[in-house]
Amino acid sequence: NTKKKILQHKIRVFCRLRPMNRNEAGQGGTAFVEKIDDYSVSVETPRGLREFQFDKVFGAEASQDEVFQDTSLIQSVIDGYNVCIFAYGQTGSGKTFTMVGDKDQRNPGIMPRSFNAIFDITRENSSKFEFKQVSAYMLELYNDRLQDLFISQAAEAQAQTQPSSQTRRVEIKRTRKGVVFAQGAETKEASSAQELYALFQQACANRHIAATMNVESSRSHLIVVIMVESRNLTNGSISTGKLSLVDLAGSERAAKTGAKDHQLKEANSINKSLSALGDVISALSADLPHVPYRNSKLTQYATRVKAITNNAQRNVESKEIAQLKEVIMKLKSGLTVDDGDV
Ligand SMILES: Nc1ncnc2c1ncn2[C@@H]1O[C@H](COP(=O)(O)OP(=O)(O)OP(=O)(O)O)[C@@H](O)[C@H]1O
C-alpha cells in the first residue's frame, strides 16, 4: 500500500542539508538554510526569511542509509516500474556524496547501495520470480553531447582517426509505447552487485574532468541506467523494470570562477540543460498541458515522467506475448521451434 501511494505521486522532492565543512566552519560561517521539521526548511534570502516545503527534509545529521531507505524504490524496479532518482543542487552542495558516496566508499551513496539492493531483493524473491537479466548502460552528458561511458575517450578518439570506422553516436529515442531508451549505447550484463560496481568504476574512469578547477567537481551529468528483467513464476509474465540514477553537474560555475573558453562552454551548457530541467519540473508540478521536454538532451531523457504523472505503469508482458517473442527470436536466430514453445 505504501508503495502504491508513493507511486501515485508523479515526482517526490527531497531536500538534504549537508554539514558545514572545515573551511566553512573555520571561517566562522553560519548556515543560511535551517531544517524546521521533517517537511520544511527556512532559507535566509536578501528579502528576508522564506520557507520551503518538501516531501521530506534530511538534516545534516542524516546518514547515507537513512537517505537510501527513504528515497529508493528498488522493489518497484523489480516489479517492473521505471524509477528515476536524480540529485540537483549547486556546486559543492553534496549531490555526488548523496548519489555516489565519498571517495573511499566508507559512506556509500544511493548508486552503490542500489546495486547491492537489486541483487539482495532478487535473491529474496527467487521463489516467485526467475531473474533473467540485470544489465546496465552508463552515459555522460557533456557539452550537450551524450557519451557512452563504456567506451573510453582514448578508444573513441582513435576510432575517429580511422577513416573506415564509424563513431557510434548515442541518441535518446522513444519506443511507440513512449518508453525512453538510449540508442547506440553499449549495454553490459552484470551477475552480481560487485560486477555492477566494477562497471560503474569503469564508467567513472571515462568521465570528463576539467583539471584546472576543483577536480572533485562534476562537470557533466552522469546517467546510470539499470534494467532488471524477470519472469513471474506464477503467471509467466515478463517484466522489465528500469532504474535511472542521475548525478547532475553543479550549476553557477561561470559567474563564480570567471571561467574562460571551454570551461565557459561547459558552464553554459550545464546551466542551459539544468534550466531546461527546471522548466520541465515546473510544468509537471503545475500540470501544464505542454511540458517542454525537447529543449535539451537531459530533459528528452525524462519524457517517461509524463506517463508516470497519470498512472504508474508496469512494463509487463503477458505470458503469451513473452512466449511469442521468444519463438520469434529463436526463428530469427535459426533455432528450431518445438511444440512446447508455442
Ligand atoms: N551529507 C554530507 N556529509 C558529509 N560530507 C558531505 C555531505 N555532503 C557533501 N559532503 C562533502 O562535501 C563536499 C562537496 O560535496 P559533493 O562533491 O557531493 O558536491 P556536489 O554537489 O556533487 O558538487 P559538484 O556540483 O561541484 O560536483 C565533498 O567533500 C563531500 O564529501
The ligand as an SDF file (V2000), in Angstrom:
LIG
                    3D

 31 33  0  0  0  0  0  0  0  0999 V2000
   25.9710   14.8270    3.9580 N   0  0  0  0  0  0  0  0  0  0  0  0
   27.3060   15.0050    3.9200 C   0  0  0  0  0  0  0  0  0  0  0  0
   28.0710   14.6080    4.9620 N   0  0  0  0  0  0  0  0  0  0  0  0
   29.4200   14.7710    4.9390 C   0  0  0  0  0  0  0  0  0  0  0  0
   30.0920   15.3310    3.9230 N   0  0  0  0  0  0  0  0  0  0  0  0
   29.3950   15.7510    2.8590 C   0  0  0  0  0  0  0  0  0  0  0  0
   27.9690   15.6170    2.7980 C   0  0  0  0  0  0  0  0  0  0  0  0
   27.5500   16.1240    1.6300 N   0  0  0  0  0  0  0  0  0  0  0  0
   28.6580   16.5530    0.9880 C   0  0  0  0  0  0  0  0  0  0  0  0
   29.7540   16.3380    1.7180 N   0  0  0  0  0  0  0  0  0  0  0  0
   31.1330   16.6950    1.3180 C   0  0  0  0  0  0  0  0  0  0  0  0
   31.0970   17.9930    0.7440 O   0  0  0  0  0  0  0  0  0  0  0  0
   31.9420   18.0850   -0.4110 C   0  0  0  0  0  0  0  0  0  0  0  0
   31.1310   18.5150   -1.6500 C   0  0  0  0  0  0  0  0  0  0  0  0
   30.1610   17.5270   -1.9190 O   0  0  0  0  0  0  0  0  0  0  0  0
   29.8900   16.9350   -3.3770 P   0  0  0  0  0  0  0  0  0  0  0  0
   31.1610   16.7180   -4.1100 O   0  0  0  0  0  0  0  0  0  0  0  0
   28.9960   15.7740   -3.2090 O   0  0  0  0  0  0  0  0  0  0  0  0
   29.1240   18.1720   -4.0280 O   0  0  0  0  0  0  0  0  0  0  0  0
   28.4330   18.2600   -5.4610 P   0  0  0  0  0  0  0  0  0  0  0  0
   27.1140   18.8980   -5.2350 O   0  0  0  0  0  0  0  0  0  0  0  0
   28.4290   16.9460   -6.1420 O   0  0  0  0  0  0  0  0  0  0  0  0
   29.3830   19.2830   -6.2100 O   0  0  0  0  0  0  0  0  0  0  0  0
   29.6440   19.4930   -7.8200 P   0  0  0  0  0  0  0  0  0  0  0  0
   28.4000   20.0150   -8.4090 O   0  0  0  0  0  0  0  0  0  0  0  0
   30.7500   20.5040   -7.8450 O   0  0  0  0  0  0  0  0  0  0  0  0
   30.0640   18.1630   -8.3620 O   0  0  0  0  0  0  0  0  0  0  0  0
   32.5820   16.7060   -0.5630 C   0  0  0  0  0  0  0  0  0  0  0  0
   33.8590   16.7380    0.0210 O   0  0  0  0  0  0  0  0  0  0  0  0
   31.6530   15.7720    0.2090 C   0  0  0  0  0  0  0  0  0  0  0  0
   32.3380   14.6520    0.7190 O   0  0  0  0  0  0  0  0  0  0  0  0
  1  2  1  0
  2  3  1  0
  2  7  2  0
  3  4  2  0
  4  5  1  0
  5  6  2  0
  6  7  1  0
  6 10  1  0
  7  8  1  0
  8  9  2  0
  9 10  1  0
 10 11  1  0
 11 12  1  0
 11 30  1  0
 12 13  1  0
 13 14  1  0
 13 28  1  0
 14 15  1  0
 15 16  1  0
 16 17  2  0
 16 18  1  0
 16 19  1  0
 19 20  1  0
 20 21  2  0
 20 22  1  0
 20 23  1  0
 23 24  1  0
 24 25  2  0
 24 26  1  0
 24 27  1  0
 28 29  1  0
 28 30  1  0
 30 31  1  0
M  END
$$$$
